[in-house]
Amino acid sequence: MSAAEALKAARAAGVHIGIDGDSLTLEAAAEPPHAVLDLLSRHKADVLALLRIRENDRSGADWLAFVYERARIAEFRMGLSRAEAEDRAFDCCVVEWLNRNPVRSQPGHCLRCGEAEDAHAPLLPFGTETTGHAWLHSRCWSAWHTSRRAEAVAALSSMGISN
Ligand SMILES: [Zn+2]
């Protein structure tokens, strides 16, 4: 069992973990299961390290708070099961990570295959005005998006967040 798995078990039990100095803070609607507390205390140093990872302007603890909040909204406001709420929250996290780590490219060439546009395959701008655009052939978008998503999943999992 790793620190990431301990975090996941805590989330599954509805325990929200934060950091205060060198301590973990726990927040839960009900008394957390003993097994979860035991896991957290055994992996405390590694859990603290995960929560302290910083990426851009966000820490592991910020991401954890984000995913926890999204799961709570999905479960209590949208009435999803805990498992569905966790899945949805993780997807929100991936989208948030992609928005916070946008990729921009110049319009002359496809970001995926590197080729220019031609009459049959124009280059299209993907993204938003605020994040900037990545230019791709429509046939290249799906593979590009899949690899971007994998990048987000890897970054989140390095901070102990997985689905
Ligand atoms: Zn292309």
Boltz pocket constraint, residues with backbone or C-beta under 6 A from the ligand:
constraints:
  - pocket:
      binder: B
      contacts: [[A, 110], [A, 111], [A, 112], [A, 113], [A, 114], [A, 115], [A, 136], [A, 137], [A, 139], [A, 140]]
      max_distance: 6.0
